[in-house]
Amino acid sequence: MTNSDDFLAEHTTKLHRKRSLRQDLRRRIEIYKGDSSVVVREVRAYLKERPNIGVVAIYSALPGEVDLHSLLEDEERAWVFPKVEGNDLVFYQVKSLSKDLVTGSFGILEPKKRLKPFETSEIDLFLCPGLGFDHSGARIGRGRGFYDRILAKARPDAVKLGVCFGFQLVDKVDMEEHDIPMNRVIAG
């Protein structure tokens, strides 16, 4: 076998493992229910220790993801939510869940277009959902790459914090070159 054959075989194996892991994690999400309040408490404690974090990227949860909406009670920070625009995420500041969000792409609550957009470089902390994470911070998403693309544009000092339920932690997530690891994972 040539080096290119070895690379192709290894890449194919990784893709197969990722596909299998996604299937396993989707089954777990169907079977188990998590308690978002446990994760929210840990995220609040994390933020309390870091008052210098001013702009936080948050998300609207899909079924099986941690619901972080109650964090918006903290009015000391700017909370920005993603909106799918083409193949990218664009973040907008949200102050009121009921007034500023509308059902958008993929049935997810997204910011209304009239809101103030934020540049990726303005975001201090990204709270990232995922199908699963490992303890080293490797993340496996749903396979469309939205978060990996936006996190690749983040400031080097911006914190990437994975949030999930305990049943979404796995031993190992195979990382590819384009995958962006988390600085830390909070699981509850």
N, CA, C and O atoms as a DFTB+ gen file, in Angstrom:
752 C
 N C O
     1  1       0.834      -1.189       0.000
     2  2       0.000       0.000       0.000
     3  2       0.875       1.248       0.000
     4  3       1.929       1.278       0.635
     5  1       0.436       2.265      -0.708
     6  2       1.150       3.530      -0.712
     7  2       0.680       4.374       0.459
     8  3      -0.309       4.046       1.115
     9  1       1.391       5.462       0.717
    10  2       0.993       6.374       1.792
    11  2      -0.406       6.923       1.564
    12  3      -1.178       7.074       2.511
    13  1      -0.742       7.228       0.295
    14  2      -2.079       7.757       0.020
    15  2      -3.144       6.691       0.259
    16  3      -4.255       7.015       0.677
    17  1      -2.821       5.426       0.000
    18  2      -3.762       4.338       0.295
    19  2      -3.959       4.197       1.803
    20  3      -5.080       4.001       2.274
    21  1      -2.864       4.298       2.557
    22  2      -2.948       4.235       4.022
    23  2      -3.802       5.375       4.565
    24  3      -4.651       5.172       5.432
    25  1      -3.562       6.586       4.039
    26  2      -4.329       7.754       4.482
    27  2      -5.808       7.548       4.196
    28  3      -6.651       7.792       5.060
    29  1      -6.127       7.101       2.986
    30  2      -7.525       6.893       2.597
    31  2      -8.179       5.833       3.472
    32  3      -9.322       6.001       3.896
    33  1      -7.473       4.752       3.746
    34  2      -8.015       3.683       4.595
    35  2      -8.269       4.194       6.006
    36  3      -9.309       3.903       6.597
    37  1      -7.314       4.961       6.549
    38  2      -7.485       5.513       7.898
    39  2      -8.645       6.500       7.935
    40  3      -9.443       6.486       8.873
    41  1      -8.742       7.350       6.929
    42  2      -9.823       8.340       6.859
    43  2     -11.182       7.640       6.775
    44  3     -12.131       8.042       7.449
    45  1     -11.273       6.616       5.964
    46  2     -12.519       5.859       5.817
    47  2     -12.898       5.201       7.141
    48  3     -14.071       5.193       7.516
    49  1     -11.922       4.653       7.846
    50  2     -12.175       4.038       9.144
    51  2     -12.692       5.064      10.144
    52  3     -13.639       4.791      10.882
    53  1     -12.070       6.254      10.172
    54  2     -12.532       7.318      11.079
    55  2     -13.964       7.721      10.769
    56  3     -14.778       7.887      11.678
    57  1     -14.272       7.877       9.492
    58  2     -15.631       8.253       9.099
    59  2     -16.636       7.196       9.526
    60  3     -17.735       7.521       9.978
    61  1     -16.260       5.936       9.384
    62  2     -17.148       4.850       9.810
    63  2     -17.371       4.893      11.323
    64  3     -18.496       4.733      11.797
    65  1     -16.284       5.111      12.080
    66  2     -16.417       5.190      13.547
    67  2     -17.281       6.388      13.946
    68  3     -18.096       6.282      14.862
    69  1     -17.109       7.523      13.268
    70  2     -17.921       8.701      13.584
    71  2     -19.394       8.448      13.277
    72  3     -20.265       8.839      14.054
    73  1     -19.674       7.805      12.164
    74  2     -21.059       7.490      11.793
    75  2     -21.673       6.578      12.855
    76  3     -22.804       6.802      13.287
    77  1     -20.935       5.554      13.276
    78  2     -21.426       4.629      14.308
    79  2     -21.636       5.348      15.632
    80  3     -22.627       5.110      16.323
    81  1     -20.703       6.230      15.986
    82  2     -20.827       6.979      17.233
    83  2     -22.050       7.896      17.194
    84  3     -22.783       7.997      18.178
    85  1     -22.269       8.557      16.070
    86  2     -23.460       9.412      15.945
    87  2     -24.735       8.594      16.138
    88  3     -25.657       9.034      16.824
    89  1     -24.790       7.413      15.541
    90  2     -25.971       6.547      15.691
    91  2     -26.163       6.162      17.146
    92  3     -27.282       6.195      17.657
    93  1     -25.074       5.797      17.820
    94  2     -25.148       5.423      19.232
    95  2     -25.629       6.598      20.074
    96  3     -26.491       6.430      20.936
    97  1     -25.084       7.776      19.834
    98  2     -25.470       8.945      20.621
    99  2     -26.926       9.350      20.359
   100  3     -27.622       9.776      21.281
   101  1     -27.381       9.224      19.136
   102  2     -28.796       9.517      18.838
   103  2     -29.709       8.542      19.590
   104  3     -30.766       8.936      20.085
   105  1     -29.303       7.280      19.674
   106  2     -30.086       6.296      20.449
   107  2     -30.109       6.687      21.922
   108  3     -31.156       6.628      22.567
   109  1     -28.960       7.086      22.453
   110  2     -28.904       7.497      23.865
   111  2     -29.857       8.659      24.119
   112  3     -30.565       8.681      25.126
   113  1     -29.873       9.624      23.202
   114  2     -30.741      10.796      23.359
   115  2     -32.215      10.393      23.357
   116  3     -33.025      10.991      24.064
   117  1     -32.561       9.385      22.566
   118  2     -33.940       8.897      22.544
   119  2     -34.314       8.190      23.837
   120  3     -35.457       8.275      24.288
   121  1     -33.356       7.494      24.431
   122  2     -33.618       6.669      25.614
   123  2     -33.557       7.471      26.915
   124  3     -34.440       7.360      27.765
   125  1     -32.507       8.277      27.058
   126  2     -32.253       8.965      28.328
   127  2     -32.746      10.403      28.289
   128  3     -32.816      11.031      27.232
   129  1     -33.077      10.894      29.443
   130  2     -33.455      12.299      29.594
   131  2     -32.479      12.924      30.586
   132  3     -32.189      12.346      31.634
   133  1     -31.987      14.082      30.254
   134  2     -31.059      14.773      31.136
   135  2     -31.756      15.897      31.880
   136  3     -32.871      16.293      31.539
   137  1     -31.086      16.398      32.891
   138  2     -31.592      17.511      33.690
   139  2     -30.757      18.745      33.365
   140  3     -29.620      18.873      33.818
   141  1     -31.323      19.641      32.585
   142  2     -30.601      20.849      32.174
   143  2     -30.191      21.708      33.354
   144  3     -29.160      22.378      33.298
   145  1     -30.987      21.701      34.436
   146  2     -30.693      22.581      35.568
   147  2     -29.335      22.261      36.201
   148  3     -28.671      23.159      36.719
   149  1     -28.920      21.003      36.165
   150  2     -27.616      20.616      36.719
   151  2     -26.499      21.281      35.921
   152  3     -25.565      21.834      36.502
   153  1     -26.590      21.229      34.605
   154  2     -25.569      21.827      33.742
   155  2     -25.613      23.347      33.853
   156  3     -24.566      23.993      33.895
   157  1     -26.804      23.919      33.899
   158  2     -26.944      25.381      34.027
   159  2     -26.259      25.870      35.301
   160  3     -25.581      26.898      35.287
   161  1     -26.435      25.135      36.403
   162  2     -25.779      25.524      37.667
   163  2     -24.265      25.549      37.501
   164  3     -23.600      26.472      37.972
   165  1     -23.720      24.534      36.831
   166  2     -22.270      24.465      36.640
   167  2     -21.778      25.580      35.716
   168  3     -20.711      26.149      35.944
   169  1     -22.544      25.889      34.688
   170  2     -22.162      26.985      33.790
   171  2     -22.222      28.317      34.542
   172  3     -21.342      29.163      34.379
   173  1     -23.249      28.501      35.358
   174  2     -23.346      29.736      36.169
   175  2     -22.135      29.875      37.092
   176  3     -21.576      30.964      37.219
   177  1     -21.730      28.784      37.731
   178  2     -20.561      28.811      38.617
   179  2     -19.302      29.159      37.817
   180  3     -18.459      29.929      38.277
   181  1     -19.185      28.590      36.631
   182  2     -18.041      28.871      35.752
   183  2     -18.010      30.374      35.414
   184  3     -16.957      31.008      35.476
   185  1     -19.157      30.923      35.063
   186  2     -19.233      32.345      34.698
   187  2     -18.984      33.263      35.902
   188  3     -18.359      34.314      35.766
   189  1     -19.466      32.866      37.055
   190  2     -19.275      33.682      38.264
   191  2     -17.796      33.866      38.571
   192  3     -17.381      34.925      39.043
   193  1     -17.000      32.832      38.301
   194  2     -15.560      32.901      38.541
   195  2     -14.823      33.694      37.471
   196  3     -13.626      33.949      37.600
   197  1     -15.534      34.085      36.411
   198  2     -14.911      34.784      35.277
   199  2     -15.731      36.016      34.890
   200  3     -16.359      36.037      33.832
   201  1     -15.726      37.033      35.736
   202  2     -16.532      38.225      35.443
   203  2     -16.065      38.988      34.202
   204  3     -16.801      39.827      33.683
   205  1     -14.863      38.708      33.726
   206  2     -14.345      39.391      32.537
   207  2     -14.985      38.896      31.240
   208  3     -14.811      39.522      30.194
   209  1     -15.717      37.788      31.290
   210  2     -16.412      37.291      30.096
   211  2     -17.650      38.149      29.891
   212  3     -18.571      38.131      30.707
   213  1     -17.667      38.905      28.788
   214  2     -18.759      39.838      28.546
   215  2     -19.741      39.393      27.489
   216  3     -20.935      39.668      27.602
   217  1     -19.263      38.708      26.457
   218  2     -20.136      38.274      25.360
   219  2     -20.107      36.751      25.293
   220  3     -19.051      36.145      25.111
   221  1     -21.281      36.144      25.441
   222  2     -21.393      34.692      25.483
   223  2     -22.274      34.212      24.337
   224  3     -23.413      34.655      24.188
   225  1     -21.738      33.307      23.534
   226  2     -22.521      32.656      22.482
   227  2     -23.250      31.472      23.106
   228  3     -22.641      30.594      23.718
   229  1     -24.543      31.470      22.937
   230  2     -25.416      30.444      23.503
   231  2     -26.221      29.871      22.344
   232  3     -26.028      30.309      21.209
   233  1     -27.093      28.933      22.570
   234  2     -27.855      28.318      21.485
   235  2     -29.240      27.950      21.989
   236  3     -29.476      27.895      23.196
   237  1     -30.146      27.701      21.067
   238  2     -31.463      27.152      21.390
   239  2     -31.372      25.647      21.233
   240  3     -30.955      25.141      20.190
   241  1     -31.765      24.941      22.272
   242  2     -31.567      23.494      22.317
   243  2     -32.496      22.731      21.381
   244  3     -33.680      23.040      21.247
   245  1     -31.920      21.735      20.751
   246  2     -32.681      20.720      20.032
   247  2     -33.057      19.635      21.042
   248  3     -32.495      19.603      22.137
   249  1     -33.990      18.750      20.701
   250  2     -34.282      17.642      21.622
   251  2     -32.992      16.875      21.947
   252  3     -32.215      16.529      21.058
   253  1     -32.791      16.621      23.238
   254  2     -31.611      15.897      23.682
   255  2     -30.428      16.791      24.016
   256  3     -29.396      16.300      24.473
   257  1     -30.562      18.105      23.795
   258  2     -29.486      19.035      24.148
   259  2     -29.840      19.775      25.433
   260  3     -31.012      19.914      25.783
   261  1     -28.821      20.241      26.120
   262  2     -29.003      21.003      27.347
   263  2     -29.656      22.343      27.007
   264  3     -29.183      23.066      26.130
   265  1     -30.737      22.666      27.700
   266  2     -31.423      23.946      27.516
   267  2     -30.790      24.971      28.447
   268  3     -30.886      24.858      29.669
   269  1     -30.151      25.958      27.866
   270  2     -29.429      26.993      28.624
   271  2     -30.168      28.320      28.692
   272  3     -29.617      29.299      29.195
   273  1     -31.393      28.379      28.203
   274  2     -32.108      29.655      28.109
   275  2     -32.197      30.413      29.435
   276  3     -32.211      31.644      29.435
   277  1     -32.256      29.711      30.550
   278  2     -32.384      30.408      31.836
   279  2     -31.139      31.233      32.176
   280  3     -31.188      32.069      33.078
   281  1     -30.033      31.014      31.473
   282  2     -28.828      31.817      31.715
   283  2     -29.036      33.285      31.351
   284  3     -28.310      34.151      31.840
   285  1     -30.011      33.573      30.505
   286  2     -30.249      34.952      30.091
   287  2     -30.688      35.850      31.242
   288  3     -30.730      37.071      31.093
   289  1     -31.016      35.253      32.393
   290  2     -31.350      36.044      33.578
   291  2     -30.165      36.911      34.006
   292  3     -30.347      37.941      34.654
   293  1     -28.960      36.494      33.644
   294  2     -27.744      37.252      33.950
   295  2     -27.643      38.410      32.957
   296  3     -27.205      38.232      31.820
   297  1     -28.049      39.583      33.399
   298  2     -28.081      40.750      32.514
   299  2     -26.745      41.479      32.448
   300  3     -26.629      42.504      31.775
   301  1     -25.740      40.960      33.138
   302  2     -24.417      41.577      33.127
   303  2     -23.659      41.272      31.837
   304  3     -22.658      41.919      31.531
   305  1     -24.132      40.305      31.099
   306  2     -23.428      39.858      29.896
   307  2     -24.312      40.057      28.666
   308  3     -25.533      40.179      28.766
   309  1     -23.666      40.087      27.517
   310  2     -24.398      40.092      26.249
   311  2     -24.514      38.638      25.805
   312  3     -23.514      37.924      25.737
   313  1     -25.718      38.209      25.508
   314  2     -25.987      36.842      25.068
   315  2     -26.265      36.864      23.572
   316  3     -27.155      37.580      23.113
   317  1     -25.510      36.084      22.816
   318  2     -25.679      36.067      21.373
   319  2     -26.039      34.652      20.918
   320  3     -25.440      33.667      21.351
   321  1     -27.025      34.584      20.041
   322  2     -27.531      33.311      19.526
   323  2     -27.181      33.176      18.052
   324  3     -27.119      34.174      17.334
   325  1     -26.952      31.945      17.595
   326  2     -26.632      31.747      16.181
   327  2     -27.878      31.714      15.302
   328  3     -28.949      31.274      15.718
   329  1     -27.703      32.186      14.099
   330  2     -28.707      32.085      13.045
   331  2     -27.996      31.468      11.850
   332  3     -26.921      31.926      11.461
   333  1     -28.590      30.430      11.263
   334  2     -28.000      29.803      10.089
   335  2     -28.240      30.720       8.891
   336  3     -29.377      31.038       8.544
   337  1     -27.140      31.131       8.276
   338  2     -27.201      31.955       7.073
   339  2     -26.291      31.300       6.036
   340  3     -25.068      31.431       6.085
   341  1     -26.924      30.590       5.094
   342  2     -26.151      29.822       4.122
   343  2     -25.505      28.633       4.804
   344  3     -26.189      27.805       5.406
   345  1     -24.175      28.550       4.708
   346  2     -23.430      27.469       5.361
   347  2     -22.769      27.926       6.648
   348  3     -21.938      27.211       7.208
   349  1     -23.128      29.105       7.119
   350  2     -22.463      29.674       8.289
   351  2     -23.448      30.029       9.390
   352  3     -24.656      30.119       9.171
   353  1     -22.895      30.227      10.578
   354  2     -23.648      30.763      11.700
   355  2     -23.276      32.220      11.850
   356  3     -22.100      32.579      11.796
   357  1     -24.288      33.067      12.039
   358  2     -24.084      34.478      12.339
   359  2     -24.757      34.704      13.684
   360  3     -25.883      34.257      13.897
   361  1     -24.072      35.399      14.595
   362  2     -24.583      35.592      15.947
   363  2     -25.229      36.963      16.108
   364  3     -24.732      37.970      15.603
   365  1     -26.367      36.973      16.836
   366  2     -27.119      38.199      17.099
   367  2     -27.414      38.268      18.595
   368  3     -27.639      37.245      19.242
   369  1     -27.409      39.472      19.129
   370  2     -27.696      39.643      20.546
   371  2     -29.185      39.462      20.808
   372  3     -30.026      40.024      20.105
   373  1     -29.498      38.672      21.825
   374  2     -30.866      38.400      22.231
   375  2     -31.021      38.833      23.683
   376  3     -30.230      38.455      24.548
   377  1     -32.051      39.631      23.934
   378  2     -32.332      40.068      25.302
   379  2     -33.603      39.426      25.840
   380  3     -33.738      39.220      27.046
   381  1     -34.535      39.109      24.940
   382  2     -35.807      38.508      25.342
   383  2     -36.074      37.286      24.478
   384  3     -36.151      37.379      23.253
   385  1     -36.214      36.143      25.131
   386  2     -36.471      34.912      24.382
   387  2     -37.787      35.004      23.620
   388  3     -37.869      34.578      22.468
   389  1     -38.809      35.555      24.253
   390  2     -40.127      35.591      23.618
   391  2     -40.217      36.630      22.500
   392  3     -40.974      36.442      21.548
   393  1     -39.464      37.713      22.601
   394  2     -39.562      38.782      21.603
   395  2     -38.506      38.695      20.508
   396  3     -38.724      39.188      19.401
   397  1     -37.369      38.077      20.800
   398  2     -36.233      38.140      19.874
   399  2     -35.960      36.861      19.094
   400  3     -35.131      36.865      18.184
   401  1     -36.639      35.769      19.429
   402  2     -36.388      34.495      18.745
   403  2     -37.616      34.061      17.946
   404  3     -38.756      34.319      18.332
   405  1     -37.353      33.401      16.833
   406  2     -38.396      32.881      15.960
   407  2     -37.905      31.539      15.408
   408  3     -36.700      31.327      15.272
   409  1     -38.828      30.643      15.094
   410  2     -38.430      29.352      14.523
   411  2     -37.767      29.587      13.173
   412  3     -38.318      30.253      12.296
   413  1     -36.569      29.023      13.029
   414  2     -35.794      29.222      11.803
   415  2     -35.354      27.907      11.202
   416  3     -36.097      26.926      11.205
   417  1     -34.136      27.898      10.685
   418  2     -33.578      26.721      10.024
   419  2     -33.607      25.500      10.938
   420  3     -33.317      25.592      12.131
   421  1     -33.956      24.374      10.366
   422  2     -33.959      23.091      11.063
   423  2     -34.924      23.066      12.250
   424  3     -34.797      22.213      13.128
   425  1     -35.899      24.003      12.287
   426  2     -36.868      24.050      13.378
   427  2     -36.304      24.575      14.676
   428  3     -36.909      24.382      15.730
   429  1     -35.159      25.234      14.629
   430  2     -34.487      25.753      15.818
   431  2     -34.880      27.216      16.019
   432  3     -35.012      27.966      15.052
   433  1     -35.065      27.616      17.268
   434  2     -35.306      29.032      17.551
   435  2     -34.049      29.824      17.220
   436  3     -32.957      29.511      17.695
   437  1     -34.217      30.847      16.402
   438  2     -33.097      31.691      15.964
   439  2     -33.449      33.157      16.170
   440  3     -34.622      33.512      16.280
   441  1     -32.426      34.008      16.223
   442  2     -32.686      35.442      16.373
   443  2     -33.397      36.015      15.152
   444  3     -33.190      35.583      14.018
   445  1     -34.241      37.001      15.428
   446  2     -34.862      37.742      14.336
   447  2     -33.786      38.591      13.670
   448  3     -32.851      39.041      14.332
   449  1     -33.909      38.803      12.415
   450  2     -32.889      39.501      11.627
   451  2     -32.688      40.951      12.088
   452  3     -31.608      41.506      11.884
   453  1     -33.684      41.568      12.693
   454  2     -33.596      42.984      13.088
   455  2     -32.629      43.217      14.257
   456  3     -32.325      44.364      14.586
   457  1     -32.153      42.157      14.874
   458  2     -31.294      42.286      16.052
   459  2     -29.869      42.652      15.663
   460  3     -29.475      42.548      14.502
   461  1     -29.105      43.083      16.666
   462  2     -27.724      43.502      16.453
   463  2     -26.819      42.298      16.217
   464  3     -26.726      41.417      17.072
   465  1     -26.149      42.253      15.061
   466  2     -25.206      41.154      14.823
   467  2     -23.901      41.380      15.585
   468  3     -23.514      42.519      15.849
   469  1     -23.238      40.300      15.930
   470  2     -21.945      40.364      16.600
   471  2     -20.915      39.675      15.728
   472  3     -21.182      38.622      15.150
   473  1     -19.760      40.262      15.638
   474  2     -18.648      39.615      14.939
   475  2     -18.143      38.470      15.815
   476  3     -18.173      38.554      17.043
   477  1     -17.692      37.432      15.186
   478  2     -17.147      36.284      15.916
   479  2     -16.019      36.724      16.837
   480  3     -15.858      36.183      17.931
   481  1     -15.245      37.695      16.402
   482  2     -14.107      38.174      17.198
   483  2     -14.532      38.880      18.486
   484  3     -13.699      39.092      19.368
   485  1     -15.799      39.244      18.613
   486  2     -16.301      39.908      19.817
   487  2     -16.742      38.921      20.892
   488  3     -17.016      39.317      22.024
   489  1     -16.813      37.650      20.547
   490  2     -17.347      36.642      21.468
   491  2     -16.228      36.106      22.362
   492  3     -15.187      35.653      21.888
   493  1     -16.482      36.175      23.685
   494  2     -15.499      35.730      24.677
   495  2     -15.626      34.244      25.005
   496  3     -14.631      33.579      25.291
   497  1     -16.854      33.728      24.964
   498  2     -17.133      32.355      25.364
   499  2     -18.175      31.766      24.426
   500  3     -19.214      32.376      24.172
   501  1     -17.892      30.583      23.917
   502  2     -18.836      29.833      23.099
   503  2     -19.342      28.654      23.917
   504  3     -18.555      27.788      24.300
   505  1     -20.637      28.603      24.189
   506  2     -21.259      27.444      24.817
   507  2     -21.730      26.566      23.666
   508  3     -22.645      26.937      22.932
   509  1     -21.110      25.410      23.509
   510  2     -21.296      24.589      22.312
   511  2     -22.078      23.318      22.597
   512  3     -21.719      22.546      23.487
   513  1     -23.143      23.103      21.842
   514  2     -23.844      21.829      21.946
   515  2     -23.115      20.779      21.112
   516  3     -22.197      21.101      20.358
   517  1     -23.522      19.549      21.252
   518  2     -22.965      18.480      20.436
   519  2     -23.726      17.206      20.718
   520  3     -24.421      17.097      21.728
   521  1     -23.594      16.247      19.830
   522  2     -24.180      14.935      20.114
   523  2     -23.406      14.275      21.238
   524  3     -23.972      13.551      22.057
   525  1     -22.083      14.538      21.270
   526  2     -21.268      13.943      22.308
   527  2     -19.901      14.591      22.394
   528  3     -19.479      15.327      21.502
   529  1     -19.223      14.299      23.487
   530  2     -17.890      14.823      23.766
   531  2     -17.087      13.731      24.457
   532  3     -17.647      12.798      25.032
   533  1     -15.756      13.866      24.389
   534  2     -14.941      13.011      25.244
   535  2     -14.272      13.909      26.290
   536  3     -14.391      15.133      26.232
   537  1     -13.579      13.300      27.232
   538  2     -13.012      14.061      28.348
   539  2     -11.864      14.977      27.930
   540  3     -11.504      15.889      28.674
   541  1     -11.296      14.753      26.772
   542  2     -10.204      15.619      26.307
   543  2     -10.727      16.867      25.598
   544  3      -9.949      17.750      25.236
   545  1     -12.052      16.939      25.400
   546  2     -12.637      18.106      24.738
   547  2     -12.996      17.880      23.284
   548  3     -13.481      18.795      22.618
   549  1     -12.767      16.686      22.781
   550  2     -13.176      16.395      21.403
   551  2     -14.701      16.382      21.344
   552  3     -15.365      15.870      22.245
   553  1     -15.244      16.953      20.272
   554  2     -16.688      17.111      20.108
   555  2     -17.137      16.435      18.823
   556  3     -16.456      16.506      17.799
   557  1     -18.288      15.781      18.888
   558  2     -18.911      15.272      17.674
   559  2     -20.276      15.930      17.559
   560  3     -21.126      15.805      18.440
   561  1     -20.460      16.630      16.456
   562  2     -21.721      17.322      16.216
   563  2     -22.634      16.475      15.358
   564  3     -22.499      15.254      15.283
   565  1     -23.558      17.146      14.719
   566  2     -24.552      16.454      13.901
   567  2     -24.061      16.202      12.479
   568  3     -24.748      15.548      11.694
   569  1     -22.878      16.716      12.141
   570  2     -22.271      16.370      10.870
   571  2     -22.302      17.447       9.799
   572  3     -21.846      17.211       8.681
   573  1     -22.827      18.617      10.112
   574  2     -22.887      19.675       9.104
   575  2     -21.742      20.676       9.229
   576  3     -21.515      21.468       8.315
   577  1     -21.023      20.652      10.339
   578  2     -19.827      21.467      10.496
   579  2     -20.032      22.926      10.838
   580  3     -19.076      23.700      10.791
   581  1     -21.259      23.335      11.185
   582  2     -21.516      24.743      11.487
   583  2     -20.616      25.257      12.609
   584  3     -19.993      26.310      12.478
   585  1     -20.551      24.506      13.715
   586  2     -19.759      24.970      14.853
   587  2     -18.265      24.921      14.563
   588  3     -17.540      25.834      14.958
   589  1     -17.790      23.896      13.892
   590  2     -16.360      23.844      13.573
   591  2     -15.951      25.029      12.702
   592  3     -14.879      25.601      12.899
   593  1     -16.795      25.401      11.742
   594  2     -16.453      26.539      10.873
   595  2     -16.424      27.849      11.657
   596  3     -15.518      28.661      11.467
   597  1     -17.397      28.061      12.530
   598  2     -17.425      29.332      13.267
   599  2     -16.320      29.362      14.326
   600  3     -15.706      30.407      14.541
   601  1     -16.060      28.238      14.987
   602  2     -15.017      28.210      16.017
   603  2     -13.626      28.390      15.423
   604  3     -12.724      28.882      16.100
   605  1     -13.446      28.002      14.180
   606  2     -12.161      28.216      13.503
   607  2     -11.883      29.702      13.311
   608  3     -10.732      30.101      13.137
   609  1     -12.931      30.525      13.343
   610  2     -12.794      31.978      13.167
   611  2     -12.717      32.728      14.496
   612  3     -12.521      33.944      14.513
   613  1     -12.869      32.010      15.606
   614  2     -12.877      32.645      16.929
   615  2     -11.490      33.171      17.290
   616  3     -10.472      32.711      16.772
   617  1     -11.483      34.141      18.188
   618  2     -10.211      34.630      18.727
   619  2      -9.482      33.477      19.412
   620  3     -10.129      32.585      19.961
   621  1      -8.155      33.477      19.391
   622  2      -7.408      32.401      20.065
   623  2      -7.706      32.303      21.561
   624  3      -7.643      31.214      22.131
   625  1      -8.029      33.425      22.200
   626  2      -8.303      33.404      23.637
   627  2      -9.782      33.178      23.967
   628  3     -10.141      33.105      25.142
   629  1     -10.636      33.068      22.961
   630  2     -12.055      32.791      23.217
   631  2     -12.184      31.370      23.746
   632  3     -11.566      30.443      23.222
   633  1     -12.987      31.208      24.782
   634  2     -13.161      29.905      25.418
   635  2     -14.251      29.126      24.691
   636  3     -15.306      29.664      24.353
   637  1     -13.975      27.862      24.460
   638  2     -14.924      26.951      23.837
   639  2     -15.322      25.927      24.889
   640  3     -14.523      25.082      25.293
   641  1     -16.566      26.019      25.322
   642  2     -17.041      25.193      26.423
   643  2     -18.144      24.265      25.913
   644  3     -19.230      24.724      25.557
   645  1     -17.867      22.979      25.879
   646  2     -18.872      22.004      25.482
   647  2     -19.830      21.757      26.630
   648  3     -19.416      21.653      27.785
   649  1     -21.124      21.664      26.307
   650  2     -22.128      21.392      27.341
   651  2     -22.974      20.208      26.892
   652  3     -23.426      20.146      25.749
   653  1     -23.179      19.274      27.810
   654  2     -23.951      18.070      27.469
   655  2     -24.440      17.394      28.748
   656  3     -24.099      17.788      29.862
   657  1     -25.241      16.375      28.543
   658  2     -25.664      15.519      29.639
   659  2     -24.606      14.430      29.828
   660  3     -23.845      14.133      28.907
   661  1     -24.562      13.847      31.003
   662  2     -23.564      12.828      31.297
   663  2     -23.577      11.656      30.337
   664  3     -22.523      11.100      30.026
   665  1     -24.750      11.272      29.863
   666  2     -24.830      10.124      28.955
   667  2     -24.270      10.446      27.563
   668  3     -24.166       9.556      26.720
   669  1     -23.911      11.704      27.321
   670  2     -23.323      12.096      26.046
   671  2     -21.797      12.113      26.089
   672  3     -21.152      12.415      25.084
   673  1     -21.219      11.793      27.238
   674  2     -19.767      11.670      27.336
   675  2     -19.359      10.276      26.874
   676  3     -19.957       9.279      27.277
   677  1     -18.352      10.218      26.037
   678  2     -17.864       8.948      25.504
   679  2     -16.364       8.855      25.747
   680  3     -15.715       9.843      26.089
   681  1     -15.821       7.652      25.565
   682  2     -14.386       7.442      25.794
   683  2     -13.524       8.213      24.800
   684  3     -12.528       8.829      25.179
   685  1     -13.915       8.174      23.517
   686  2     -13.073       8.808      22.504
   687  2     -13.913       9.250      21.319
   688  3     -14.755       8.509      20.812
   689  1     -13.656      10.489      20.891
   690  2     -14.222      11.011      19.649
   691  2     -13.054      11.192      18.692
   692  3     -12.095      11.897      19.006
   693  1     -13.131      10.565      17.535
   694  2     -12.086      10.732      16.518
   695  2     -12.142      12.146      15.966
   696  3     -13.183      12.606      15.499
   697  1     -11.011      12.823      16.028
   698  2     -10.925      14.196      15.525
   699  2     -10.327      14.179      14.126
   700  3      -9.420      13.404      13.824
   701  1     -10.859      15.055      13.284
   702  2     -10.291      15.286      11.962
   703  2      -9.651      16.665      11.967
   704  3      -9.836      17.432      12.911
   705  1      -8.904      16.982      10.926
   706  2      -8.173      18.248      10.880
   707  2      -9.066      19.465      11.092
   708  3      -8.649      20.434      11.727
   709  1     -10.284      19.426      10.569
   710  2     -11.168      20.589      10.650
   711  2     -11.929      20.672      11.979
   712  3     -12.563      21.690      12.254
   713  1     -11.879      19.633      12.796
   714  2     -12.600      19.621      14.070
   715  2     -11.907      20.518      15.087
   716  3     -10.684      20.493      15.225
   717  1     -12.696      21.298      15.789
   718  2     -12.172      22.219      16.795
   719  2     -12.473      21.653      18.174
   720  3     -13.640      21.439      18.505
   721  1     -11.445      21.402      18.994
   722  2     -11.677      20.865      20.335
   723  2     -12.178      21.939      21.302
   724  3     -11.976      23.135      21.094
   725  1     -12.820      21.486      22.337
   726  2     -13.299      22.360      23.397
   727  2     -12.165      22.570      24.402
   728  3     -11.298      21.712      24.561
   729  1     -12.183      23.723      25.080
   730  2     -11.245      23.941      26.176
   731  2     -11.634      23.129      27.405
   732  3     -10.798      22.736      28.219
   733  1     -12.951      22.894      27.501
   734  2     -13.471      22.166      28.655
   735  2     -14.872      21.663      28.293
   736  3     -15.535      22.216      27.416
   737  1     -15.301      20.620      28.976
   738  2     -16.661      20.104      28.802
   739  2     -17.340      20.097      30.159
   740  3     -16.773      19.623      31.144
   741  1     -18.559      20.624      30.210
   742  2     -19.382      20.543      31.412
   743  2     -20.516      19.590      31.088
   744  3     -21.295      19.819      30.162
   745  1     -20.600      18.510      31.871
   746  2     -21.636      17.507      31.667
   747  2     -22.385      17.306      32.980
   748  3     -21.790      17.306      34.057
   749  1     -23.685      17.137      32.873
   750  2     -24.477      16.949      34.070
   751  2     -25.393      15.771      33.959
   752  3     -26.136      15.475      34.896
